[in-house]
Every structure is written in C-alpha cells, then in structure tokens.
C-alpha cells in the first residue's frame, strides 16, 4: 500500500476515532496492516467489553465438540440442580442454552439493576433470579451484562473447570494467547478504572471466581485478530481443529433478529452481511473483531472506552475494506 494512503487512514483515525488503541488487518492469512495509537503497543491488553460474548460462543462450540454439552436445546435450569425456583415461576423451566446464545430469553427487569447485581456475591445466581418473568421466550432481548453470566455458570458446571481454565486449555493456548489471571474489584472505582486501563491482563470474575460472560476480558489487538483468523480458517490453527467448522458456520448465521434496530444475530455474534458471510464481535467503545469470508479479510480494532463512538462497522466498510481488498487482492 502506498504511504500516502496509510497516512490518510491514520490521520482520519486520530481525528475521528481518537480512542482507538490498535488496528490489525489480516488479508489472505497475512498481516496487511498493523498500527497502534494512544501510547499503546502490541503487548498491551485492552478491555474488549462485549467482544467477550463471542469468545464465550467459541467456548460453547468447543464444549459441544467435547461432549461436555449435549445440544443447545438443553434446559438452562438442568445445569443448576441446587437452584430453587419459585413455585409459580414456570417460564425459567423452558429457557434453553440456545435462547441465551441468541438473546431470546426473557428477563424480569425492564432496566438493568446494576448496583444490586454487582454487589452480590454470585453473579450467576443473580442472573438466574432475574431470568423468566412474563416475557415470551423467543423474542429478542439484548442482555448486555445481566443474564449472560448464566452461560459462564453452565460452562463451569458442564466442564468442571473455570471459564478461564477451559479457555486457556482449549482456545487461548493453541493460539498463543496469554490471559493470566482472574481480575477482582474491591470497589466501583476499581471497576471504572479497569474500563480505561491499558495492559491489565486477565478476565474479570465475581467474588466466587466465576468469569464474566458479557464483558470483562482483556486481549491484545493481535489476540483479537487471531480469533478472527481462526474463524476465517474454519476452526483450523497450525494443523489443529480448535473449533468445529460446523459450529463456526452455524454460530455466524442469522439465528435471531433485533427487529427494533434491524440487526441480525447468530450465537453471540452480529451478522453483518449474509451474502458475503461477514460477521463481527462488537464491544463498547468500538472494540471489534470483523470477519469477511468472501474477501478473506479480518479486521481487529481495540479501543479505550468512551460513550457514543462512531460506528466501527461503517468505518471498516467505508475506510478499511475497500483500501485493503484493492491493494492486496
């Protein structure tokens, strides 16, 4: 690529997308572009917010491949035999893993009760307490934080390992990704500081040690790019089938639709364009793993948290994809 094109792209990043910390573009399995901003480097993990959900999706694919989970239509409540439901609470009995993965499970809250939730000792049980209610199973209801942690509880009970341990053994280690430890917060201030941190290596866990499912994981930009390339490679990495190609295909197809926003959803992945089979893991602040199967391109963007950032998919489609497909295709 010509230097003036690089300069133009980076000037736009600094002017209009000032919270970005790193961008990596992989084209045809090779690094076509890699650059870092905001005094960050290739070694700095950044909190990826809801991109964490798509990593949880990967772990469920692996758990299915290993037989730890039989199928997605298993009832959620069956993984928590000691959990006591209320006598009149019947909806929760019918919620499946598939409902959680596709955001089609109902909850008893209209507004997220964050203070009560984060002050509890067990975020999985708190999520179960809020599952069900009068909502209809099958209707899309995006759960950004509360509720999605039930998936972490299922993974722990199904695999006999913590989410982090299971990820280290079966996903991170094969790809050369290092996530060292659980991260715990002693105060709200510590949690807010983590949102802006550079270089905090780990995965947030509740006081009982269960890792979060909807946020809380820190990865480097290259870690994110590797995960995108793993999916583009249909689950293969260095001669090993890390995740089945069937799971990758199924999880990135349209499984539910957020009708109010005209958004399509797979299993904790956003479906961008069905024709070119492009999809993305997206998180607050503009964190993104974008995969375009047709053009064999992966874009990873890490970002510090700021509210109301410019749309990253629009940025990728308008500024990055045409440039790198043209120059390397």
C-alpha positions in Angstrom: 0.0 0.0 0.0 1.2 3.5 -0.8 2.5 5.5 2.1 0.1 8.4 1.4 -2.9 6.0 1.8 -1.6 4.9 5.1 -1.1 8.5 6.2 -4.5 9.4 5.2 -6.1 6.5 7.0 -4.1 7.2 10.2 -5.0 10.9 10.1 -8.7 10.0 9.9 -8.2 7.6 12.9 -6.6 10.2 15.0 -9.1 12.9 14.1 -12.4 11.0 14.1 -11.7 7.8 16.0 -9.4 9.1 18.8 -10.0 6.3 21.3 -8.6 3.5 19.1 -5.6 1.8 20.6 -4.8 -0.7 17.8 -5.8 -1.9 14.4 -4.7 -5.1 12.6 -5.9 -6.1 9.1 -5.3 -9.7 8.0 -5.8 -10.4 4.3 -5.3 -13.9 2.9 -3.9 -15.1 6.2 -1.2 -12.4 6.3 -0.8 -9.1 8.1 -1.6 -6.3 5.7 -1.7 -3.6 8.3 -0.8 -3.2 12.0 -0.6 0.0 13.9 -1.1 1.3 17.5 -2.3 4.6 18.9 -2.8 6.3 22.3 0.6 5.2 23.6 -0.3 1.6 23.3 1.7 -1.3 21.8 1.2 -4.8 20.5 1.8 -6.0 24.1 -1.0 -4.1 25.8 -4.2 -6.0 26.5 -7.3 -3.8 26.4 -10.7 -4.5 27.9 -12.8 -5.7 24.9 -16.3 -5.3 26.6 -19.0 -7.3 24.7 -16.5 -8.9 22.3 -16.2 -11.2 25.3 -19.6 -12.6 24.4 -18.2 -14.0 21.1 -15.4 -15.7 23.0 -18.0 -17.3 25.2 -19.7 -18.5 22.0 -16.4 -20.1 20.9 -16.1 -21.9 24.2 -19.6 -23.3 23.8 -18.7 -24.6 20.4 -15.6 -26.4 22.0 -17.7 -27.7 24.9 -20.2 -29.2 22.4 -17.3 -30.7 20.3 -16.0 -32.3 23.5 -19.4 -33.7 24.6 -19.5 -31.6 27.7 -22.8 -30.2 26.5 -25.2 -32.5 24.5 -27.0 -29.9 22.5 -28.2 -26.3 22.6 -31.8 -27.3 23.4 -30.8 -28.5 26.9 -32.7 -26.6 29.6 -30.7 -24.0 31.4 -32.1 -24.9 34.8 -30.8 -28.5 34.4 -27.3 -27.3 34.9 -28.2 -25.8 38.3 -29.8 -28.7 40.2 -29.4 -26.9 43.6 -31.2 -23.8 42.4 -34.6 -23.4 43.8 -37.2 -21.7 41.6 -40.4 -20.2 42.9 -43.5 -22.3 42.7 -45.3 -20.0 40.3 -42.2 -19.4 38.2 -42.7 -21.6 35.1 -41.0 -19.6 32.3 -37.5 -20.3 33.6 -38.1 -24.0 33.3 -38.3 -23.8 29.5 -35.3 -21.4 28.7 -32.6 -23.2 26.8 -28.9 -22.6 26.1 -30.0 -21.7 22.6 -32.2 -18.9 24.0 -29.2 -17.4 25.9 -26.9 -17.6 22.9 -29.4 -15.9 20.6 -30.6 -13.3 23.1 -34.1 -14.7 23.0 -34.5 -15.4 26.7 -36.9 -13.2 28.8 -35.9 -11.4 32.0 -37.8 -9.9 34.9 -36.3 -6.5 34.7 -37.0 -3.5 32.4 -33.9 -1.6 33.4 -30.7 -3.3 34.4 -30.4 -3.4 38.2 -26.6 -2.9 38.1 -26.0 -1.8 41.8 -27.8 -4.8 43.2 -26.2 -7.1 40.7 -22.6 -6.1 41.2 -22.9 -6.0 45.0 -24.0 -9.7 45.1 -21.5 -12.5 45.7 -22.7 -14.7 42.9 -23.5 -13.1 39.6 -24.7 -16.3 38.1 -27.3 -16.9 40.7 -28.3 -13.2 40.5 -28.8 -13.7 36.8 -30.9 -16.8 37.3 -33.1 -14.9 39.8 -33.8 -12.4 37.0 -34.5 -15.0 34.3 -38.0 -15.6 33.1 -41.0 -13.5 34.2 -43.8 -12.5 31.9 -41.7 -12.1 28.7 -42.1 -14.5 25.8 -39.3 -17.0 25.1 -38.2 -16.4 21.5 -38.4 -12.6 21.4 -35.1 -10.8 21.1 -34.0 -9.1 24.2 -30.4 -8.0 24.3 -28.8 -8.6 27.7 -25.5 -6.6 27.8 -24.4 -7.7 31.3 -27.0 -9.2 33.5 -28.3 -12.6 32.4 -25.5 -13.6 30.1 -23.4 -14.8 33.1 -25.7 -17.8 33.3 -23.6 -19.1 30.3 -20.5 -18.9 32.5 -22.2 -21.0 35.1 -23.2 -23.6 32.6 -19.7 -23.9 31.3 -18.3 -24.3 34.8 -20.8 -27.0 35.7 -20.5 -28.8 32.3 -16.7 -28.8 32.1 -15.7 -29.0 35.7 -13.2 -26.1 35.1 -13.4 -22.4 35.5 -14.2 -20.4 32.3 -10.7 -19.1 32.2 -9.1 -22.5 32.7 -11.3 -24.0 30.0 -10.4 -21.2 27.6 -6.7 -21.4 28.4 -6.6 -25.1 27.7 -8.7 -25.3 24.6 -8.7 -21.9 22.9 -6.1 -19.4 24.2 -3.1 -21.8 24.5 -3.4 -23.3 20.9 -3.4 -19.7 19.5 -0.6 -18.4 21.7 -2.9 -16.1 23.6 -1.9 -15.3 27.2 -4.7 -14.4 29.7 -3.0 -14.8 33.0 -5.5 -14.4 35.9 -8.9 -13.5 37.3 -9.5 -9.8 37.9 -11.5 -8.9 41.0 -12.8 -5.5 42.0 -13.0 -4.2 45.6 -14.9 -1.1 44.6 -16.9 0.6 41.9 -13.9 2.9 41.3 -11.7 0.0 40.6 -14.2 -1.3 38.1 -14.4 2.1 36.3 -10.6 2.3 36.2 -10.4 -1.0 34.6 -12.6 0.3 31.7 -9.9 2.7 30.8 -6.9 0.5 31.6 -4.0 -0.3 29.3 -2.1 -3.5 29.9 -4.4 -5.1 32.5 -4.0 -8.8 31.7 -6.9 -11.0 32.8 -10.6 -11.8 32.9 -13.0 -10.3 35.4 -14.6 -12.7 37.9 -17.3 -12.4 40.5 -16.4 -12.9 44.2 -17.0 -16.6 43.8 -14.4 -16.8 41.0 -16.8 -17.2 38.0 -15.6 -15.3 35.0 -18.0 -12.9 33.3 -19.7 -13.8 30.0 -20.8 -10.4 28.6 -17.7 -8.3 29.3 -14.5 -8.3 31.4 -11.9 -9.9 29.2 -8.7 -8.1 28.2 -6.9 -9.1 25.0 -4.3 -7.5 22.8 -5.2 -6.4 19.3 -3.3 -9.4 17.8 -5.2 -11.8 20.1 -8.4 -10.4 18.7 -7.1 -10.8 15.1 -6.0 -14.4 15.8 -9.5 -15.3 17.0 -11.0 -13.7 13.8 -8.5 -15.6 11.6 -9.4 -18.8 13.5 -13.0 -18.4 12.4 -12.0 -17.5 8.8 -9.9 -20.7 8.8 -13.0 -22.6 9.7 -11.6 -23.5 13.1 -8.1 -24.7 12.0 -4.9 -23.3 13.6 -1.4 -24.7 12.9 -2.8 -28.1 11.8 -5.2 -28.4 14.7 -9.0 -28.2 14.6 -9.6 -25.9 17.6 -13.4 -25.4 16.9 -15.5 -27.4 14.5 -16.3 -25.8 11.2 -20.0 -26.7 11.7 -20.1 -24.5 14.9 -18.4 -21.6 13.2 -20.8 -21.7 10.3 -23.9 -22.1 12.5 -22.9 -19.5 15.1 -22.4 -16.9 12.4 -25.7 -17.4 10.6 -28.8 -15.5 11.4 -30.4 -17.1 14.5 -32.5 -14.2 15.7 -33.3 -10.6 14.8 -33.4 -7.4 16.9 -36.4 -6.0 14.9 -36.4 -2.6 16.6 -32.9 -1.9 15.3 -32.9 -4.1 12.2 -29.9 -6.1 13.5 -29.2 -9.8 12.9 -27.7 -12.1 15.4 -26.1 -15.5 15.5 -24.8 -17.2 18.6 -23.3 -14.2 20.4 -22.1 -12.8 17.0 -23.6 -10.0 15.0 -24.3 -11.0 11.4 -23.3 -8.1 9.1 -23.9 -9.3 5.5 -25.3 -12.7 4.7 -24.3 -12.5 1.0 -20.6 -12.1 1.7 -20.9 -14.0 5.0 -19.4 -11.2 7.1 -19.9 -11.1 10.9 -18.5 -9.3 13.9 -17.9 -9.4 17.6 -18.6 -5.9 18.9 -18.0 -4.2 22.2 -18.5 -0.9 23.9 -16.0 1.8 23.0 -15.7 0.5 19.5 -13.9 -2.8 20.1 -14.4 -5.2 17.2 -13.4 -8.4 15.5 -14.7 -8.3 11.9 -14.6 -11.3 9.6 -15.4 -11.2 5.8 -15.4 -14.7 4.5 -15.9 -13.8 0.8 -13.0 -11.4 0.7 -10.9 -13.4 3.2 -10.2 -10.4 5.4 -10.1 -10.0 9.2 -10.1 -6.6 11.0 -9.4 -6.3 14.7 -9.9 -2.9 16.5 -9.1 -2.3 20.1 -10.3 0.8 21.8 -10.5 2.6 25.1 -14.0 3.2 26.5 -15.7 6.4 25.6 -19.5 6.7 25.2 -21.2 7.1 21.8 -18.3 6.2 19.5 -18.6 6.3 15.7 -19.9 3.0 14.2 -16.9 0.7 13.7 -18.6 -1.5 11.0 -19.3 1.6 9.0 -15.6 2.6 9.5 -14.4 -0.8 8.4 -16.7 -1.0 5.4 -16.0 2.6 4.2 -12.4 3.2 5.1 -10.6 -0.2 5.6 -12.1 -2.9 3.5 -12.0 -1.1 0.1 -8.5 0.0 0.7 -7.0 -3.4 1.7 -9.0 -5.5 -0.7 -8.0 -3.2 -3.5 -4.3 -3.1 -2.5 -3.8 -6.7 -1.6 -6.5 -8.6 -3.5 
